[in-house]
Amino acid sequence: MQVKTCRTCKKLFQYVEGKPVCPVCRKEEDRLFVEVKDYLRTHRNATLEMVHNEVGVSMKLLKEFITTERLILSEGSPIELYCEKCEGRIYSGKVCDKCKEEQFKAVEGASNELGAKLASQQANKSASQGMHGRRR
């Protein structure tokens, strides 16, 4: 375990995993999340500013709930969020499903290409070692 400084209250705490926030601040974030979720359930036309003012949660934390996909907006929500790549409308996260799929395919393609290249290099290395053999 490591000792880290809480991102929220700046106190030292024993860090285990995840977001660098102490247990007290994490519990407060969880409480605020439940309040935000409940508020949005009963106020379907609420904007981020309304949630911020009524619940008392920071805009930064509200946006974090959405971009980390902890909070998923409904399709009719007036809260507008756009894909960082294509600027299409999304309801959680940072990129739309189409762009996620494209990113996945690009990484998968690069991984397959690298795997083939390494296999080819290994085969060439084995073939060249076999030709020279060991002297006795």
C-alpha positions in Angstrom: 0.0 0.0 0.0 1.0 3.6 -0.6 0.4 6.8 1.2 -1.2 9.4 -1.0 -2.7 12.9 -0.6 -6.4 13.0 -1.1 -7.3 14.9 -4.2 -10.3 16.5 -2.5 -9.3 17.3 1.1 -5.5 17.1 0.8 -5.1 14.8 3.8 -2.8 11.8 3.7 -4.4 8.4 3.5 -3.5 4.7 2.8 -4.2 4.4 -1.0 -5.4 1.0 -2.2 -6.7 1.4 -5.7 -8.8 3.6 -8.0 -9.3 7.3 -7.6 -6.9 8.9 -5.2 -9.5 10.0 -2.7 -9.6 9.2 1.0 -12.3 7.0 2.5 -14.1 10.0 4.0 -14.2 12.0 0.7 -15.1 8.8 -1.2 -18.1 8.2 1.1 -19.2 11.9 0.5 -18.9 11.5 -3.3 -21.0 8.3 -3.1 -23.6 10.2 -1.1 -23.6 13.0 -3.6 -23.9 10.6 -6.5 -27.0 9.0 -4.9 -28.5 12.5 -4.4 -27.7 13.5 -8.1 -29.2 10.3 -9.4 -32.4 10.7 -7.3 -32.7 14.4 -8.3 -32.4 13.6 -12.0 -35.0 10.8 -11.6 -37.5 13.2 -10.3 -36.4 16.2 -12.4 -35.9 14.8 -15.9 -35.5 18.2 -17.5 -32.8 19.4 -15.1 -29.7 21.0 -16.5 -26.2 20.6 -15.0 -26.6 24.1 -13.5 -29.9 23.1 -11.8 -28.4 19.9 -10.4 -25.3 21.9 -9.2 -27.5 24.5 -7.5 -30.1 22.2 -6.0 -27.9 19.3 -4.9 -24.8 21.3 -4.1 -22.4 19.2 -6.0 -19.5 20.8 -7.9 -19.7 21.0 -11.7 -16.4 19.2 -11.9 -17.7 16.2 -9.9 -21.0 16.2 -11.9 -19.0 16.0 -15.2 -16.8 13.3 -13.7 -19.9 11.2 -12.9 -20.9 11.4 -16.5 -17.5 11.0 -18.2 -16.5 8.0 -16.1 -19.9 6.4 -17.1 -21.0 6.2 -13.5 -24.0 8.4 -14.4 -25.8 7.7 -17.8 -28.1 10.4 -19.0 -31.5 9.6 -20.5 -32.1 10.3 -24.2 -34.5 13.2 -23.5 -32.1 14.9 -21.1 -31.4 18.6 -21.7 -27.8 18.0 -20.5 -25.8 17.8 -23.7 -22.6 15.9 -24.0 -20.6 15.4 -27.2 -18.1 12.8 -28.4 -14.6 14.0 -28.2 -13.8 12.6 -31.6 -16.8 13.1 -33.9 -18.8 15.6 -31.8 -21.9 13.4 -32.0 -24.4 13.5 -29.0 -23.6 11.0 -26.3 -25.2 10.2 -22.9 -22.1 9.1 -20.9 -18.4 8.7 -21.2 -16.1 10.7 -23.5 -16.6 9.1 -26.9 -19.6 7.5 -28.8 -20.0 3.8 -29.4 -19.1 4.2 -33.1 -15.8 5.9 -32.2 -15.1 3.4 -29.4 -15.5 0.6 -32.0 -13.2 2.4 -34.4 -10.6 2.8 -31.7 -10.9 -0.9 -30.7 -10.5 -2.0 -34.3 -7.4 0.3 -34.8 -5.8 -1.2 -31.6 -6.7 -4.7 -32.6 -5.3 -4.2 -36.1 -2.0 -2.8 -34.7 -1.8 -5.6 -32.2 -2.3 -8.2 -35.0 0.3 -6.5 -37.2 2.8 -6.4 -34.3 2.1 -10.1 -33.5 2.7 -11.1 -37.2 5.9 -9.0 -37.3 7.2 -10.6 -34.1 6.4 -14.1 -35.3 8.2 -13.4 -38.6 11.2 -12.1 -36.7 11.2 -15.2 -34.5 11.0 -17.5 -37.5 13.8 -15.7 -39.2 15.9 -15.9 -36.0 15.3 -19.6 -35.6 16.1 -20.3 -39.3 19.4 -18.4 -39.1 20.4 -20.2 -35.9 19.7 -23.5 -37.5 21.9 -22.9 -40.5 25.0 -22.1 -38.4 24.6 -24.8 -35.8 26.8 -25.3 -32.8 30.4 -26.3 -33.1 31.6 -29.3 -31.1 
